[in-house]
């Protein structure tokens, strides 16, 4: 057993932060599922932009879809859905083996809708219907405008992955939206045992933003500590939620727990370990979604032990020291949310331009 196999025994699932046709065509994705206990997969606009603009694998689909449709966004989602369906079918045995607790593939709504509640709900419904797979999650950004969309879509029985989550106050609001959505569904007499959700914290970006501030203040003891401390505090909020009377009532009616997912887990600072955002965050009811390089690194030399509930006092001290040093973590996380939306918008814009360029080439060939 390698570390990727062992980590499941601690209650954590490893997902892949990548989707393209090469990894499916080559058999690499199936090998990860079979040999490394890979439990799921996530996609986002940046991942699809690299896949579509960085290879010729989508050229034929662009040519075919553009015969019927001129809107580049519709062409993109048609291609994305095709990939998501294929990946979901590959993970279906994992979904079945875990009784619907794992084996999920995630597809994100357009980043242009991040501040649009009504538009988000509309597109979530459309994507969920078109994908037509029980082991798919639709990703909704954890923005203020996303909160009512999360609640509404969960109440309709749609699996939701809350993405671009940075701040602890927002996470508390998301737990409220999660429980509220299931309560709304129960009131309608609908089952809640088959509704899955995860809350995805983006971690390394926190350190990328805050560490230069800490170095300026000569607070070197806090460098590289804030993201992990924040994640550990988030897990404490998760434990509060599942132990609450409110959730226990939902669980008695079959509710699944909304697991916390660690995202943005590659080390951006070369001074850090390449498994920095994996080893300290292992624990029950958690997911870590890793890029390929980090999966390979953890398979090679990762150490597996339950760590997410360890060093909580240190995590509190880190966050208190940060505040005492004049750095407002809530201001940081709001800025990261805003920047994250813009980065995904930029990737989405490049993706649509890439599709347009391919369509133009085909017209010239004619």
N, C-alpha and C positions, 0 to 999 in steps of 0.2 A: 504494500500500500504506500502510495506517495502522499505528500502533505495535502494535495487536493482531495484525495479520497478520505483522509483522516479528518478533515475539517468538518465534514458532514456529521460525524459522530458528536461534535460539539454543538450541533443544532444550527450551523450556518450553511447556507447554500452559496456556491460560487456561480455567478452568471458571467457571460462574456459581453464586453462592451464593444461589439463589432457585428456588423452584418454586411456581407457582400456575396456576390455569386461565386467568386473564386473559392471562398472557404467552404461553401456547400458543394460545389462541383468537384473539388479536389479530394473530398472525403475527410478533410481535416476537422470539420465541425462534428461529423459522426464519430470520429476518433476521440474527440474531447468528451463527448457524451458517454461513449462506451468505456473509455479507459481512465478518465479523470473525474467522473461523476459530475460533469457540467450540468447545472440545474436549470439554466435558462439563458436568455439573451436579451439585450437592449439595443435599440437603435435611436438615432436622433438626426436632426437635419445635417449636422456636420458629418456624421458617419455616412449618410446617403450621398452627400455632396462628394466626398472622397471616392466612394464606390462608383458613382455615375461618371464623374469627370475624369477619374483616374484610370479608367479601363474602357475597352470596347465592348464589354459584356452586355451593355444596355442598348447598343446602337440599333439592333434589329427591332427591339421593342419600341424604341422611339420612332423608328420608321413606320412600324405597323400601327401603333396607337395614334400617330399624327395623321393617319389617313382618315380617321373618324373624328378626331378631336384636335382643335388648334390651341386650346388653353394649356400652357405648359404645366401649371399646377395640377390640373386634372391628369395629365400624362404622367407626371411624377408619382402621384398617389396611386395610379393604376399599376405602375411598375413596383412601387414600394409594397403594395398589398400582395402582389404576386410573390415577392420575396418573403414577406411576413408569413403568408400561408404555407409556403414550402418549409420555412424554418419551424413553424408551429407543428407541422406534421412530423418533422424529425424529432421534436421534443414530446410528441403525444405519448410515447411509452413512459417517459418520465412523469408526465402529468397523471397517467393512469396508475403507475406504480406507487405514487405518493398520494393517491386519492384526491387529486386536484389541489395539492398544496404547493407543487412546484412544476417545473416544465413550461414556464411562461415565456412568451416573446412579446416585446413592447414596441408599439408604433405611436409616434408623437403627432399631435395636431399641429397645424401650421403655426410657426412662431409669430406670424402676423396677428394671431388671435390671443396672444398672451394677456392683453388688457381688455378682452372682449368676452364677457360672460355668455351672452346669448349666442354669439358666433361659435364659441367653443362647444357649447352644448349641442348645437346643430351639427358641427363636424364630427364630434364624438359619436353621435348616433349614426351618422352616415358611414363612418369608418367601421364601427362595430358591426353594422349590418353587412357591409361589403366583405369584410374579412371572414366573418362567419366561422370563427373557431373559438371553442370554449377556453383554450389555453393562450389567449391573447389578452394583453392589457393595453388600453389606450392611455397615452401619457398626457396629463394636463399639468401645465406649470403651476407651482405653488404660489402664485401671486394672490394679491387681495381679491382680484376679479375672478381668479380661478376657484376660490373657496365655494361659492354657491354652485358653480358648475360641477365640482367634485361631489358635493352632496346630492345634486339632482341626478347625476349619471349613476352614482352608486344606488340610489333609490330605484333606478330603472333596471338594476341587475347587471350593469356593465362593469367589467373588471377595470380598475383604474390604478395607474402608476403615477403618483404625484412627483413631478420632477422639478429641477432647479430650486431645490429647497436648501436654504442656508441658515436661517435664523431659528432660534428656539421659540420665541414668541409665536412665530408663524406656524411652527410645528404643533404647538398647543392648539392653535385654531384649526389645523388640519385634522387632529384627532377628534375635535368637535364635529367637523364636517363629515368625517368618516362614520362616527357613531350616529349622527343625525340622519345620514343617508340610509343606514340600515334600519333605524327606527321608523323612518318614513315608509320604507318598503314593508316592514312588518305590519304597520297600520293598514296597508292596502291588502293585507292577507297574502303577501307573496313570500316565497321562501328566501332565506338569506344565507343558507349554508353553501351555496355555490357562487357567492360573490367574493372575489379576491381583490386585495389592494396592497400596495406597498408605498412607503414614504421615502423618497430618495434624497439623501443628503449629499451635497457636493462638498468634498472635504479639502483636497489639496489647494484649491483656489483660495480658500480662506488664508492658508499660510502664505501663499504667493503674495497676497495683498498686505497682510499684516506684518510679515517678517521684516520688510524694509523699514517700517515704522519703528519696530522694536529695536532694530540695530542702531537707528538714529538716536534712540533714547538710551542706548547701551544696556538694554534689558535682554542680554544674550541668553539668560537662563529660560526665557520664554520663547525663543526662536524655535520654530518647528513643533511647538507644543499646543497651539491654540485649536487647531482643527480637531485633533484627537480628543482634547479636553471637551470641546463642544459636542463631539459625537458621544462621548461617555455620558454627558449630561442629558443628551437627547434620549439615550437608552433608559435613563432613569425616569424620564417623562413617559416613555413607552410602558415601563413597569407600573407606573402609577395608573395609566389608562387601563391596562388589562386587569389590575386588581380592584378597580372601581366597581361599585354596585351597578352602575349604569352599564358597563361593558359585560359584567357577569350575567346580567339579564339577557343581553344579546347573545352571549356565548351559550346560554342555556337553550336558546332557540336556534342554535347551530352556527352562529357567526364564526367566521375565520378571523384570526388576529391579523391586523394590518402590520405586517413586518416592516422593520426599518431596513433600508438598503443604503449601503455606503457606495457612493459614486465619486467620480473624479479622484481615483485612487492610485494613479501613477505618480511617482515622485518627480516633481518638477525641478527640485534642487539637487544637483549632482552630489552634494555633501550628505544627502540623506540616503538611508538604505532603500533599495529598490522594492522592499516589501514593508516600508514604513507604515503605509495606510491599510495594511492587512493584518499583520501579527497582533497589534494592540486592540483590535476590534472584533475579536472572535467570540461568538456567544449565541445562545439560543434565540430562535426567531429572528435571525438577522440574515441579510444577503450582502455579499460584496461583489459588485460588478466590475470586472477587471479587463483592461486591455490585454492584448495577446502577450506583450513583453512581460507584463506583471504576472500573468498566469505561468509563463515559462520560468520566471524567477522564483515564484513561490513553489512550483513543482520541484525545482532544483534544491532550494535551501530554506524553504519556509519552516518555521517552528509552530506547532499546533498545540495550543492550550487555551482554556477559557480565560479571556482577558477583558472582556467588555465590562464586567462588574468589578474589576480590580482597579486600585489606585483612584477611587472616586474622590477621596479627600484632596489628592494632588490635582485632579481635574478642577475641583472647586477653587483651589488656591490659584491655579493658572488664570481662571476667569476673573477672580477677584483682583489679582495683581494687575491684570490687563486694564481693568477699570480704574484701579488706583493710579496707574501710569497715564491716565488721561485718554485712553483709547476706547471709544464707544463701539462695542462689538455689534450692536443693533444697527448702527450707522454703516458699519462695514458690510454686514450681510445684506442690507438693502441695496447698497451700491453693487454688490456682487450679483444680486438678482437682476438689477437693471442691465448690468453689463452682459450677463448671461443671455438675456433676451436678445440684446443687440448682436451678440456673437452668432446666435442661432439664426437671426434674421439675415445676417451677412452671408452665412453658409447657404441658407435657403435661396437667397438672391443669386448667388454663384451657381447653385444647382439648376435653377430655372434658366439662367443664361447658357449653361452648358447644354441643356436640352434644346434650347433655341438654336444654338450654334450647330448642333448635330442635324437639326431639321433643315437648316440653311444649306449645309453641305449636300444633303440628299437632293434638295431642289436643284443645286448646281450640277449634280451628276446627271440629272434628267435632261 
